[in-house]
Amino acid sequence: MDKKLIKQSEVSNETGMSKSHMYALIKRGLFPKPIKLSERSSAWVESEVQDWIDAKIAARDQECLQ
């Protein structure tokens, strides 16, 4: 499986979250951690972000069944 790294702006576009909210979730262990690319650059593993989105959808769907 190919791994693709995506930057914060793309993660925000995919999730609809602001940067500050994303980092608050990371701090609480509720969102995938970024990979440090350099002193001033980070990126996320695209599949980890997609898995997080899929889990949110599944949780919503599970709530609808209850």
Helices and strands as residue ranges (DSSP letters): E 5-6, H 8-15, H 19-27, E 35-38, E 41-45, H 46-65
